[in-house]
Amino acid sequence: ALGSLSARFGQEAPGLVAAALCVVNIAFAWRWLPESKPRDDGAPRIRRAVWFTAWSALRHPGTGLARLLWIYGIGMLAFSAMTSVLSLYLGAEFGLDATTIGPIFTYIGVLSFVMRSLLLGPIVDRLGEAWTMRVGTVLLVLGLVLYPLPRTLWGLAAVIPLVPIGTALLFPSTTSLMSRHSDPREYGATMGVAQTFAGIARVAAPLLATVAFQRLGHGWPFYLAGACVGVVGILAFQVPVAGTPSDTVVGGERGKVLR
């Protein structure tokens, strides 16, 4: 909504508004975000390169932490592919432009906010993190595959909730499970590697999605993104539910994690 409204004041306005919001976000994090690094308890510090965890994920993709990193990275690739062409798709298929597309993104944002702030906690309490993640992948696949099918905005409005609901279930549960698989002394490194995977996905996704949009057809980025999440779903159903021991790589060593 803010982007669409600010676009009325010039092409530079949405970027300036986004930059201002980033500054506000930094201020809030600086003031209220608690430190996650545990206090020094006398345990020896782990000294190795930050890329060690990423390399372990590439070498052992079937282990617990590595599997979660792949779920997060591939899922972000699919989601970023969808968001990078959604404006193009809405413009090509429904004639929306920068000044009229705001309600669509507001609708998506409100759904995501309601899911993450009000409904996610009770759902996780009832299903557990692993099953919440699995349900998220299923809903996200359905949403991405169905996005190109409606011929009216009302039909699209009926399909849209599947994506924000799916992402709200998938990504927070995945990051929570990653923290459970990580050595407390390496939370920062683990989350950093996850964001590295996500960052690479955010760079690659727009390139791949726009090529598919131009060369294959307007619906193809969504179908390909859905296929990526299908792979994520296969990995998600291999993650043990809470209370089940699993072999994993924690800090680069084989071990048992009891969740």
PyMOL commands that set and color helices and strands:
alter all, ss='L'
color gray80, all
select helices_A, chain A and resi 2-9+13-32+51-59+64-94+102-127+129-146+153-159+162-181+184-215+220-236
alter helices_A, ss='H'
color red, helices_A
select strands_A, chain A and resi 246-250+253-257
alter strands_A, ss='S'
color yellow, strands_A
deselect
rebuild
show_as cartoon
